[in-house]
Each structure stands twice: as structure tokens, then as C-alpha cells.
Amino acid sequence: MIPTSYEQWVECITIKCKIPLTKEYIELRLKSLNDPKLTETIKFTSLYGEEHLNKTIKWFERALKEKS
């Protein structure tokens, strides 16, 4: 299932994937997702589309704000 809301995304990352949303992890993912030349970002966009990429970036930004 592809998350359609912030809450679903958090559940997917933290519960299903068992990845803690640490500040360091969030910053690392934001850096990579904001670089359109990176292979992983190109692959993410080709799999899920640019709209979902933008949503995911916003969700990571929200999660980072919540850590502050």
C-alpha cells in the first residue's frame, strides 16, 4: 500500500518497515530526495511519480519539524 496521508506514511516507516524517524535519518532522506540527479531519487520518481515524491518530501519535512 502506498501511503496517502502523513499518518499512514509514519505507520509505514516506523511500524511496517521498523525504521525509527530520527532527526539524522530524516535529514539524510530529505537530502537525497531533494537531489533529482541521485539514482535512488530517479528510481523513486519512476516508481511512484513526482506527485508522491513531493508528498513524501513534505512528510519528511513535517516529521523534522515535529522533532524540533
N, CA, C and O atoms as a Tripos MOL2 file, in Angstrom:
@<TRIPOS>MOLECULE
protein
  272   271    68     0     0
PROTEIN
NO_CHARGES

@<TRIPOS>ATOM
      1 N           0.8320   -1.1830    0.0000 N.3       1 MET1
      2 CA          0.0000    0.0000    0.0000 C.3       1 MET1
      3 C           0.8770    1.2470    0.0000 C.2       1 MET1
      4 O           1.8260    1.3560    0.7770 O.2       1 MET1
      5 N           0.5520    2.1620   -0.8610 N.am      2 ILE2
      6 CA          1.2460    3.4430   -0.9070 C.3       2 ILE2
      7 C           0.5010    4.4030    0.0070 C.2       2 ILE2
      8 O          -0.7000    4.6100   -0.1640 O.2       2 ILE2
      9 N           1.1980    4.9920    0.9770 N.am      3 PRO3
     10 CA          0.5240    5.9130    1.9030 C.3       3 PRO3
     11 C          -0.0720    7.1140    1.1800 C.2       3 PRO3
     12 O           0.5070    7.6470    0.2330 O.2       3 PRO3
     13 N          -1.2420    7.5230    1.6510 N.am      4 THR4
     14 CA         -1.8910    8.7030    1.0760 C.3       4 THR4
     15 C          -2.0160    9.8310    2.0960 C.2       4 THR4
     16 O          -2.4690   10.9280    1.7680 O.2       4 THR4
     17 N          -1.6090    9.5530    3.3350 N.am      5 SER5
     18 CA         -1.6580   10.5840    4.3680 C.3       5 SER5
     19 C          -0.3860   10.5130    5.2050 C.2       5 SER5
     20 O           0.3440    9.5220    5.1750 O.2       5 SER5
     21 N          -0.1410   11.5690    5.9410 N.am      6 TYR6
     22 CA          1.0300   11.6160    6.8170 C.3       6 TYR6
     23 C           0.9720   10.4850    7.8430 C.2       6 TYR6
     24 O           1.9800    9.8270    8.1020 O.2       6 TYR6
     25 N          -0.1760   10.2640    8.4130 N.am      7 GLU7
     26 CA         -0.3180    9.2300    9.4320 C.3       7 GLU7
     27 C          -0.0260    7.8390    8.8640 C.2       7 GLU7
     28 O           0.6530    7.0360    9.5050 O.2       7 GLU7
     29 N          -0.5320    7.5570    7.6750 N.am      8 GLN8
     30 CA         -0.2450    6.2700    7.0210 C.3       8 GLN8
     31 C           1.2390    6.1410    6.7210 C.2       8 GLN8
     32 O           1.8160    5.0660    6.8800 O.2       8 GLN8
     33 N           1.8580    7.2280    6.2900 N.am      9 TRP9
     34 CA          3.2830    7.2290    5.9740 C.3       9 TRP9
     35 C           4.1160    6.9380    7.2220 C.2       9 TRP9
     36 O           5.0460    6.1320    7.1720 O.2       9 TRP9
     37 N           3.7920    7.5880    8.3410 N.am     10 VAL10
     38 CA          4.5210    7.3570    9.5900 C.3      10 VAL10
     39 C           4.3830    5.8880   10.0020 C.2      10 VAL10
     40 O           5.3630    5.2530   10.3920 O.2      10 VAL10
     41 N           3.1730    5.3600    9.9140 N.am     11 GLU11
     42 CA          2.9540    3.9490   10.2570 C.3      11 GLU11
     43 C           3.7740    3.0330    9.3540 C.2      11 GLU11
     44 O           4.3810    2.0720    9.8260 O.2      11 GLU11
     45 N           3.7900    3.3270    8.0750 N.am     12 CYS12
     46 CA          4.5380    2.5210    7.1130 C.3      12 CYS12
     47 C           6.0340    2.5160    7.4480 C.2      12 CYS12
     48 O           6.6730    1.4640    7.4580 O.2      12 CYS12
     49 N           6.5770    3.6950    7.7200 N.am     13 ILE13
     50 CA          8.0060    3.8080    8.0050 C.3      13 ILE13
     51 C           8.3470    3.1710    9.3540 C.2      13 ILE13
     52 O           9.2500    2.3390    9.4430 O.2      13 ILE13
     53 N           7.6240    3.5640   10.3910 N.am     14 THR14
     54 CA          8.0220    3.1790   11.7490 C.3      14 THR14
     55 C           7.5510    1.7910   12.1770 C.2      14 THR14
     56 O           8.2510    1.1080   12.9240 O.2      14 THR14
     57 N           6.3880    1.3710   11.7170 N.am     15 ILE15
     58 CA          5.8590    0.0820   12.1690 C.3      15 ILE15
     59 C           6.1390   -1.0250   11.1520 C.2      15 ILE15
     60 O           6.7170   -2.0570   11.4930 O.2      15 ILE15
     61 N           5.7320   -0.8080    9.9170 N.am     16 LYS16
     62 CA          5.9070   -1.8610    8.9070 C.3      16 LYS16
     63 C           7.3720   -2.0490    8.5280 C.2      16 LYS16
     64 O           7.8490   -3.1780    8.4080 O.2      16 LYS16
     65 N           8.0870   -0.9310    8.3390 N.am     17 CYS17
     66 CA          9.4970   -1.0120    7.9390 C.3      17 CYS17
     67 C          10.4490   -1.0160    9.1330 C.2      17 CYS17
     68 O          11.6380   -1.3060    8.9920 O.2      17 CYS17
     69 N           9.9100   -0.6910   10.3120 N.am     18 LYS18
     70 CA         10.6940   -0.6730   11.5490 C.3      18 LYS18
     71 C          11.9060    0.2500   11.4620 C.2      18 LYS18
     72 O          12.9970   -0.0870   11.9230 O.2      18 LYS18
     73 N          11.6910    1.4260   10.8600 N.am     19 ILE19
     74 CA         12.7390    2.4370   10.7530 C.3      19 ILE19
     75 C          12.3770    3.5840   11.6920 C.2      19 ILE19
     76 O          11.3380    4.2200   11.5130 O.2      19 ILE19
     77 N          13.2160    3.8570   12.6840 N.am     20 PRO20
     78 CA         12.9290    4.9860   13.5680 C.3      20 PRO20
     79 C          13.1030    6.3100   12.8200 C.2      20 PRO20
     80 O          14.0710    6.4970   12.0830 O.2      20 PRO20
     81 N          12.1710    7.2040   13.0160 N.am     21 LEU21
     82 CA         12.2510    8.5180   12.3750 C.3      21 LEU21
     83 C          13.1110    9.4500   13.2350 C.2      21 LEU21
     84 O          12.6170   10.3620   13.8970 O.2      21 LEU21
     85 N          14.4100    9.1810   13.1940 N.am     22 THR22
     86 CA         15.3430   10.0280   13.9220 C.3      22 THR22
     87 C          15.6330   11.2760   13.1030 C.2      22 THR22
     88 O          15.4240   11.3000   11.8900 O.2      22 THR22
     89 N          16.1090   12.2970   13.7700 N.am     23 LYS23
     90 CA         16.4560   13.5350   13.0740 C.3      23 LYS23
     91 C          17.4970   13.2590   11.9950 C.2      23 LYS23
     92 O          17.4040   13.7890   10.8890 O.2      23 LYS23
     93 N          18.4770   12.4380   12.3130 N.am     24 GLU24
     94 CA         19.5480   12.1210   11.3600 C.3      24 GLU24
     95 C          19.0040   11.4060   10.1200 C.2      24 GLU24
     96 O          19.3790   11.7260    8.9920 O.2      24 GLU24
     97 N          18.1150   10.4310   10.3470 N.am     25 TYR25
     98 CA         17.5310    9.6960    9.2200 C.3      25 TYR25
     99 C          16.6920   10.6260    8.3460 C.2      25 TYR25
    100 O          16.7840   10.5850    7.1190 O.2      25 TYR25
    101 N          15.8860   11.4510    8.9740 N.am     26 ILE26
    102 CA         15.0320   12.3790    8.2320 C.3      26 ILE26
    103 C          15.8720   13.3280    7.3880 C.2      26 ILE26
    104 O          15.5780   13.5420    6.2120 O.2      26 ILE26
    105 N          16.9100   13.8940    7.9800 N.am     27 GLU27
    106 CA         17.7840   14.8230    7.2440 C.3      27 GLU27
    107 C          18.4710   14.1340    6.0730 C.2      27 GLU27
    108 O          18.6040   14.7210    4.9990 O.2      27 GLU27
    109 N          18.9060   12.9050    6.2720 N.am     28 LEU28
    110 CA         19.5430   12.1380    5.2010 C.3      28 LEU28
    111 C          18.5760   11.8850    4.0410 C.2      28 LEU28
    112 O          18.9300   12.0550    2.8740 O.2      28 LEU28
    113 N          17.3570   11.4810    4.3780 N.am     29 ARG29
    114 CA         16.3550   11.2130    3.3360 C.3      29 ARG29
    115 C          15.9560   12.4840    2.6040 C.2      29 ARG29
    116 O          15.7720   12.4660    1.3870 O.2      29 ARG29
    117 N          15.8210   13.5930    3.3360 N.am     30 LEU30
    118 CA         15.4790   14.8580    2.6860 C.3      30 LEU30
    119 C          16.5740   15.2730    1.7130 C.2      30 LEU30
    120 O          16.2940   15.7420    0.6100 O.2      30 LEU30
    121 N          17.8070   15.0990    2.1270 N.am     31 LYS31
    122 CA         18.9250   15.4600    1.2490 C.3      31 LYS31
    123 C          18.8850   14.6430   -0.0410 C.2      31 LYS31
    124 O          19.0610   15.1850   -1.1320 O.2      31 LYS31
    125 N          18.6540   13.3520    0.0880 N.am     32 SER32
    126 CA         18.6440   12.5090   -1.1080 C.3      32 SER32
    127 C          17.4030   12.7390   -1.9660 C.2      32 SER32
    128 O          17.5070   12.8120   -3.1900 O.2      32 SER32
    129 N          16.2410   12.8520   -1.3470 N.am     33 LEU33
    130 CA         15.0140   13.0420   -2.1280 C.3      33 LEU33
    131 C          14.9620   14.3930   -2.8370 C.2      33 LEU33
    132 O          14.2710   14.5450   -3.8450 O.2      33 LEU33
    133 N          15.6870   15.3620   -2.3140 N.am     34 ASN34
    134 CA         15.7280   16.6820   -2.9520 C.3      34 ASN34
    135 C          16.7990   16.7880   -4.0280 C.2      34 ASN34
    136 O          16.9690   17.8500   -4.6270 O.2      34 ASN34
    137 N          17.5230   15.7010   -4.2790 N.am     35 ASP35
    138 CA         18.5430   15.6990   -5.3260 C.3      35 ASP35
    139 C          18.0360   14.8790   -6.5120 C.2      35 ASP35
    140 O          18.1160   13.6500   -6.4960 O.2      35 ASP35
    141 N          17.5160   15.5520   -7.5410 N.am     36 PRO36
    142 CA         16.9160   14.8230   -8.6660 C.3      36 PRO36
    143 C          17.9260   14.0380   -9.5010 C.2      36 PRO36
    144 O          17.5260   13.2560  -10.3640 O.2      36 PRO36
    145 N          19.2170   14.2270   -9.2650 N.am     37 LYS37
    146 CA         20.2380   13.5100  -10.0400 C.3      37 LYS37
    147 C          20.6290   12.1740   -9.4120 C.2      37 LYS37
    148 O          21.2680   11.3460  -10.0610 O.2      37 LYS37
    149 N          20.2510   11.9630   -8.1650 N.am     38 LEU38
    150 CA         20.5980   10.7090   -7.4970 C.3      38 LEU38
    151 C          19.7900    9.5490   -8.0740 C.2      38 LEU38
    152 O          18.6020    9.6840   -8.3670 O.2      38 LEU38
    153 N          20.4510    8.4220   -8.2270 N.am     39 THR39
    154 CA         19.8080    7.2290   -8.7690 C.3      39 THR39
    155 C          18.5920    6.8210   -7.9520 C.2      39 THR39
    156 O          17.5560    6.4660   -8.5140 O.2      39 THR39
    157 N          18.7120    6.8700   -6.6170 N.am     40 GLU40
    158 CA         17.5750    6.4430   -5.7900 C.3      40 GLU40
    159 C          16.3830    7.3760   -5.9360 C.2      40 GLU40
    160 O          15.2400    6.9290   -5.8440 O.2      40 GLU40
    161 N          16.6270    8.6620   -6.1610 N.am     41 THR41
    162 CA         15.5370    9.6170   -6.3560 C.3      41 THR41
    163 C          14.8920    9.4100   -7.7240 C.2      41 THR41
    164 O          13.6710    9.4840   -7.8590 O.2      41 THR41
    165 N          15.7010    9.1570   -8.7140 N.am     42 ILE42
    166 CA         15.1860    8.8680  -10.0570 C.3      42 ILE42
    167 C          14.3130    7.6110  -10.0110 C.2      42 ILE42
    168 O          13.2330    7.5760  -10.5990 O.2      42 ILE42
    169 N          14.7880    6.5880   -9.3110 N.am     43 LYS43
    170 CA         14.0280    5.3390   -9.2090 C.3      43 LYS43
    171 C          12.7200    5.5660   -8.4400 C.2      43 LYS43
    172 O          11.6660    5.0830   -8.8540 O.2      43 LYS43
    173 N          12.7870    6.3040   -7.3200 N.am     44 PHE44
    174 CA         11.5870    6.6020   -6.5300 C.3      44 PHE44
    175 C          10.5520    7.2950   -7.4100 C.2      44 PHE44
    176 O           9.3780    6.9260   -7.4040 O.2      44 PHE44
    177 N          10.9890    8.2970   -8.1640 N.am     45 THR45
    178 CA         10.0840    9.0660   -9.0240 C.3      45 THR45
    179 C           9.5020    8.1870  -10.1230 C.2      45 THR45
    180 O           8.3210    8.3050  -10.4510 O.2      45 THR45
    181 N          10.3150    7.3130  -10.6920 N.am     46 SER46
    182 CA          9.7950    6.4530  -11.7590 C.3      46 SER46
    183 C           8.7840    5.4390  -11.2200 C.2      46 SER46
    184 O           7.8450    5.0660  -11.9230 O.2      46 SER46
    185 N           8.9730    4.9930   -9.9760 N.am     47 LEU47
    186 CA          8.0450    4.0240   -9.3850 C.3      47 LEU47
    187 C           6.7500    4.6640   -8.8950 C.2      47 LEU47
    188 O           5.6650    4.1190   -9.1010 O.2      47 LEU47
    189 N           6.8680    5.8380   -8.2380 N.am     48 TYR48
    190 CA          5.7190    6.4270   -7.5430 C.3      48 TYR48
    191 C           5.2310    7.7520   -8.1180 C.2      48 TYR48
    192 O           4.1530    8.2240   -7.7570 O.2      48 TYR48
    193 N           6.0150    8.3530   -9.0080 N.am     49 GLY49
    194 CA          5.6070    9.6080   -9.6170 C.3      49 GLY49
    195 C           6.0950   10.8240   -8.8520 C.2      49 GLY49
    196 O           6.4230   10.7510   -7.6670 O.2      49 GLY49
    197 N           6.1330   11.9370   -9.5560 N.am     50 GLU50
    198 CA          6.6310   13.1830   -8.9730 C.3      50 GLU50
    199 C           5.7040   13.7140   -7.8820 C.2      50 GLU50
    200 O           6.1700   14.2860   -6.8960 O.2      50 GLU50
    201 N           4.4060   13.5290   -8.0510 N.am     51 GLU51
    202 CA          3.4630   13.9980   -7.0400 C.3      51 GLU51
    203 C           3.7080   13.3000   -5.7000 C.2      51 GLU51
    204 O           3.7010   13.9450   -4.6510 O.2      51 GLU51
    205 N           3.9220   11.9890   -5.7370 N.am     52 HIS52
    206 CA          4.1770   11.2540   -4.4950 C.3      52 HIS52
    207 C           5.5450   11.6250   -3.9190 C.2      52 HIS52
    208 O           5.7070   11.6910   -2.7010 O.2      52 HIS52
    209 N           6.5120   11.8630   -4.7770 N.am     53 LEU53
    210 CA          7.8190   12.3310   -4.3080 C.3      53 LEU53
    211 C           7.6520   13.6260   -3.5240 C.2      53 LEU53
    212 O           8.2100   13.7710   -2.4360 O.2      53 LEU53
    213 N           6.8930   14.5590   -4.0690 N.am     54 ASN54
    214 CA          6.6750   15.8430   -3.3920 C.3      54 ASN54
    215 C           5.9330   15.6620   -2.0690 C.2      54 ASN54
    216 O           6.2480   16.3370   -1.0890 O.2      54 ASN54
    217 N           4.9520   14.7610   -2.0310 N.am     55 LYS55
    218 CA          4.2430   14.4700   -0.7790 C.3      55 LYS55
    219 C           5.2140   13.8960    0.2580 C.2      55 LYS55
    220 O           5.1990   14.2850    1.4250 O.2      55 LYS55
    221 N           6.0420   12.9800   -0.1860 N.am     56 THR56
    222 CA          6.9920   12.3340    0.7170 C.3      56 THR56
    223 C           7.9780   13.3400    1.2860 C.2      56 THR56
    224 O           8.3040   13.2870    2.4720 O.2      56 THR56
    225 N           8.4500   14.2460    0.4620 N.am     57 ILE57
    226 CA          9.3410   15.3030    0.9380 C.3      57 ILE57
    227 C           8.6380   16.1420    1.9980 C.2      57 ILE57
    228 O           9.2180   16.4510    3.0390 O.2      57 ILE57
    229 N           7.3910   16.5100    1.7310 N.am     58 LYS58
    230 CA          6.6280   17.3030    2.7100 C.3      58 LYS58
    231 C           6.4330   16.5290    4.0170 C.2      58 LYS58
    232 O           6.4970   17.1150    5.0980 O.2      58 LYS58
    233 N           6.1970   15.2190    3.9260 N.am     59 TRP59
    234 CA          6.0330   14.4130    5.1290 C.3      59 TRP59
    235 C           7.3320   14.3450    5.9320 C.2      59 TRP59
    236 O           7.3110   14.4230    7.1610 O.2      59 TRP59
    237 N           8.4590   14.2000    5.2360 N.am     60 PHE60
    238 CA          9.7430   14.2160    5.9410 C.3      60 PHE60
    239 C           9.9870   15.5820    6.5810 C.2      60 PHE60
    240 O          10.4980   15.6580    7.6980 O.2      60 PHE60
    241 N           9.6290   16.6510    5.8880 N.am     61 GLU61
    242 CA          9.7850   17.9980    6.4500 C.3      61 GLU61
    243 C           8.9110   18.1640    7.6940 C.2      61 GLU61
    244 O           9.3470   18.7490    8.6850 O.2      61 GLU61
    245 N           7.7040   17.6600    7.6450 N.am     62 ARG62
    246 CA          6.8050   17.7160    8.8080 C.3      62 ARG62
    247 C           7.3810   16.9200    9.9700 C.2      62 ARG62
    248 O           7.3660   17.3790   11.1120 O.2      62 ARG62
    249 N           7.8870   15.7320    9.6790 N.am     63 ALA63
    250 CA          8.4680   14.9000   10.7260 C.3      63 ALA63
    251 C           9.6760   15.5930   11.3560 C.2      63 ALA63
    252 O           9.8900   15.4940   12.5640 O.2      63 ALA63
    253 N          10.4610   16.2880   10.5430 N.am     64 LEU64
    254 CA         11.6130   17.0110   11.0700 C.3      64 LEU64
    255 C          11.1620   18.1560   11.9760 C.2      64 LEU64
    256 O          11.7570   18.3800   13.0300 O.2      64 LEU64
    257 N          10.1270   18.8730   11.5790 N.am     65 LYS65
    258 CA          9.5970   19.9440   12.4260 C.3      65 LYS65
    259 C           9.1010   19.3960   13.7610 C.2      65 LYS65
    260 O           9.2730   20.0330   14.8010 O.2      65 LYS65
    261 N           8.4890   18.2260   13.7320 N.am     66 GLU66
    262 CA          7.9830   17.6190   14.9490 C.3      66 GLU66
    263 C           9.1150   17.1950   15.8850 C.2      66 GLU66
    264 O           8.9130   17.0660   17.0920 O.2      66 GLU66
    265 N          10.3030   16.9800   15.3230 N.am     67 LYS67
    266 CA         11.4750   16.6180   16.1350 C.3      67 LYS67
    267 C          12.0740   17.8360   16.8130 C.2      67 LYS67
    268 O          12.8210   17.7040   17.7830 O.2      67 LYS67
    269 N          11.7530   19.0200   16.3120 N.am     68 SER68
    270 CA         12.3460   20.2530   16.8520 C.3      68 SER68
    271 C          11.6390   20.7290   18.0900 C.2      68 SER68
    272 O          12.0160   21.7510   18.6630 O.2      68 SER68
@<TRIPOS>BOND
     1     1     2 1
     2     2     3 1
     3     3     4 2
     4     3     5 am
     5     5     6 1
     6     6     7 1
     7     7     8 2
     8     7     9 am
     9     9    10 1
    10    10    11 1
    11    11    12 2
    12    11    13 am
    13    13    14 1
    14    14    15 1
    15    15    16 2
    16    15    17 am
    17    17    18 1
    18    18    19 1
    19    19    20 2
    20    19    21 am
    21    21    22 1
    22    22    23 1
    23    23    24 2
    24    23    25 am
    25    25    26 1
    26    26    27 1
    27    27    28 2
    28    27    29 am
    29    29    30 1
    30    30    31 1
    31    31    32 2
    32    31    33 am
    33    33    34 1
    34    34    35 1
    35    35    36 2
    36    35    37 am
    37    37    38 1
    38    38    39 1
    39    39    40 2
    40    39    41 am
    41    41    42 1
    42    42    43 1
    43    43    44 2
    44    43    45 am
    45    45    46 1
    46    46    47 1
    47    47    48 2
    48    47    49 am
    49    49    50 1
    50    50    51 1
    51    51    52 2
    52    51    53 am
    53    53    54 1
    54    54    55 1
    55    55    56 2
    56    55    57 am
    57    57    58 1
    58    58    59 1
    59    59    60 2
    60    59    61 am
    61    61    62 1
    62    62    63 1
    63    63    64 2
    64    63    65 am
    65    65    66 1
    66    66    67 1
    67    67    68 2
    68    67    69 am
    69    69    70 1
    70    70    71 1
    71    71    72 2
    72    71    73 am
    73    73    74 1
    74    74    75 1
    75    75    76 2
    76    75    77 am
    77    77    78 1
    78    78    79 1
    79    79    80 2
    80    79    81 am
    81    81    82 1
    82    82    83 1
    83    83    84 2
    84    83    85 am
    85    85    86 1
    86    86    87 1
    87    87    88 2
    88    87    89 am
    89    89    90 1
    90    90    91 1
    91    91    92 2
    92    91    93 am
    93    93    94 1
    94    94    95 1
    95    95    96 2
    96    95    97 am
    97    97    98 1
    98    98    99 1
    99    99   100 2
   100    99   101 am
   101   101   102 1
   102   102   103 1
   103   103   104 2
   104   103   105 am
   105   105   106 1
   106   106   107 1
   107   107   108 2
   108   107   109 am
   109   109   110 1
   110   110   111 1
   111   111   112 2
   112   111   113 am
   113   113   114 1
   114   114   115 1
   115   115   116 2
   116   115   117 am
   117   117   118 1
   118   118   119 1
   119   119   120 2
   120   119   121 am
   121   121   122 1
   122   122   123 1
   123   123   124 2
   124   123   125 am
   125   125   126 1
   126   126   127 1
   127   127   128 2
   128   127   129 am
   129   129   130 1
   130   130   131 1
   131   131   132 2
   132   131   133 am
   133   133   134 1
   134   134   135 1
   135   135   136 2
   136   135   137 am
   137   137   138 1
   138   138   139 1
   139   139   140 2
   140   139   141 am
   141   141   142 1
   142   142   143 1
   143   143   144 2
   144   143   145 am
   145   145   146 1
   146   146   147 1
   147   147   148 2
   148   147   149 am
   149   149   150 1
   150   150   151 1
   151   151   152 2
   152   151   153 am
   153   153   154 1
   154   154   155 1
   155   155   156 2
   156   155   157 am
   157   157   158 1
   158   158   159 1
   159   159   160 2
   160   159   161 am
   161   161   162 1
   162   162   163 1
   163   163   164 2
   164   163   165 am
   165   165   166 1
   166   166   167 1
   167   167   168 2
   168   167   169 am
   169   169   170 1
   170   170   171 1
   171   171   172 2
   172   171   173 am
   173   173   174 1
   174   174   175 1
   175   175   176 2
   176   175   177 am
   177   177   178 1
   178   178   179 1
   179   179   180 2
   180   179   181 am
   181   181   182 1
   182   182   183 1
   183   183   184 2
   184   183   185 am
   185   185   186 1
   186   186   187 1
   187   187   188 2
   188   187   189 am
   189   189   190 1
   190   190   191 1
   191   191   192 2
   192   191   193 am
   193   193   194 1
   194   194   195 1
   195   195   196 2
   196   195   197 am
   197   197   198 1
   198   198   199 1
   199   199   200 2
   200   199   201 am
   201   201   202 1
   202   202   203 1
   203   203   204 2
   204   203   205 am
   205   205   206 1
   206   206   207 1
   207   207   208 2
   208   207   209 am
   209   209   210 1
   210   210   211 1
   211   211   212 2
   212   211   213 am
   213   213   214 1
   214   214   215 1
   215   215   216 2
   216   215   217 am
   217   217   218 1
   218   218   219 1
   219   219   220 2
   220   219   221 am
   221   221   222 1
   222   222   223 1
   223   223   224 2
   224   223   225 am
   225   225   226 1
   226   226   227 1
   227   227   228 2
   228   227   229 am
   229   229   230 1
   230   230   231 1
   231   231   232 2
   232   231   233 am
   233   233   234 1
   234   234   235 1
   235   235   236 2
   236   235   237 am
   237   237   238 1
   238   238   239 1
   239   239   240 2
   240   239   241 am
   241   241   242 1
   242   242   243 1
   243   243   244 2
   244   243   245 am
   245   245   246 1
   246   246   247 1
   247   247   248 2
   248   247   249 am
   249   249   250 1
   250   250   251 1
   251   251   252 2
   252   251   253 am
   253   253   254 1
   254   254   255 1
   255   255   256 2
   256   255   257 am
   257   257   258 1
   258   258   259 1
   259   259   260 2
   260   259   261 am
   261   261   262 1
   262   262   263 1
   263   263   264 2
   264   263   265 am
   265   265   266 1
   266   266   267 1
   267   267   268 2
   268   267   269 am
   269   269   270 1
   270   270   271 1
   271   271   272 2
@<TRIPOS>SUBSTRUCTURE
     1 MET1         2 RESIDUE 1 A MET
     2 ILE2         6 RESIDUE 1 A ILE
     3 PRO3        10 RESIDUE 1 A PRO
     4 THR4        14 RESIDUE 1 A THR
     5 SER5        18 RESIDUE 1 A SER
     6 TYR6        22 RESIDUE 1 A TYR
     7 GLU7        26 RESIDUE 1 A GLU
     8 GLN8        30 RESIDUE 1 A GLN
     9 TRP9        34 RESIDUE 1 A TRP
    10 VAL10       38 RESIDUE 1 A VAL
    11 GLU11       42 RESIDUE 1 A GLU
    12 CYS12       46 RESIDUE 1 A CYS
    13 ILE13       50 RESIDUE 1 A ILE
    14 THR14       54 RESIDUE 1 A THR
    15 ILE15       58 RESIDUE 1 A ILE
    16 LYS16       62 RESIDUE 1 A LYS
    17 CYS17       66 RESIDUE 1 A CYS
    18 LYS18       70 RESIDUE 1 A LYS
    19 ILE19       74 RESIDUE 1 A ILE
    20 PRO20       78 RESIDUE 1 A PRO
    21 LEU21       82 RESIDUE 1 A LEU
    22 THR22       86 RESIDUE 1 A THR
    23 LYS23       90 RESIDUE 1 A LYS
    24 GLU24       94 RESIDUE 1 A GLU
    25 TYR25       98 RESIDUE 1 A TYR
    26 ILE26      102 RESIDUE 1 A ILE
    27 GLU27      106 RESIDUE 1 A GLU
    28 LEU28      110 RESIDUE 1 A LEU
    29 ARG29      114 RESIDUE 1 A ARG
    30 LEU30      118 RESIDUE 1 A LEU
    31 LYS31      122 RESIDUE 1 A LYS
    32 SER32      126 RESIDUE 1 A SER
    33 LEU33      130 RESIDUE 1 A LEU
    34 ASN34      134 RESIDUE 1 A ASN
    35 ASP35      138 RESIDUE 1 A ASP
    36 PRO36      142 RESIDUE 1 A PRO
    37 LYS37      146 RESIDUE 1 A LYS
    38 LEU38      150 RESIDUE 1 A LEU
    39 THR39      154 RESIDUE 1 A THR
    40 GLU40      158 RESIDUE 1 A GLU
    41 THR41      162 RESIDUE 1 A THR
    42 ILE42      166 RESIDUE 1 A ILE
    43 LYS43      170 RESIDUE 1 A LYS
    44 PHE44      174 RESIDUE 1 A PHE
    45 THR45      178 RESIDUE 1 A THR
    46 SER46      182 RESIDUE 1 A SER
    47 LEU47      186 RESIDUE 1 A LEU
    48 TYR48      190 RESIDUE 1 A TYR
    49 GLY49      194 RESIDUE 1 A GLY
    50 GLU50      198 RESIDUE 1 A GLU
    51 GLU51      202 RESIDUE 1 A GLU
    52 HIS52      206 RESIDUE 1 A HIS
    53 LEU53      210 RESIDUE 1 A LEU
    54 ASN54      214 RESIDUE 1 A ASN
    55 LYS55      218 RESIDUE 1 A LYS
    56 THR56      222 RESIDUE 1 A THR
    57 ILE57      226 RESIDUE 1 A ILE
    58 LYS58      230 RESIDUE 1 A LYS
    59 TRP59      234 RESIDUE 1 A TRP
    60 PHE60      238 RESIDUE 1 A PHE
    61 GLU61      242 RESIDUE 1 A GLU
    62 ARG62      246 RESIDUE 1 A ARG
    63 ALA63      250 RESIDUE 1 A ALA
    64 LEU64      254 RESIDUE 1 A LEU
    65 LYS65      258 RESIDUE 1 A LYS
    66 GLU66      262 RESIDUE 1 A GLU
    67 LYS67      266 RESIDUE 1 A LYS
    68 SER68      270 RESIDUE 1 A SER
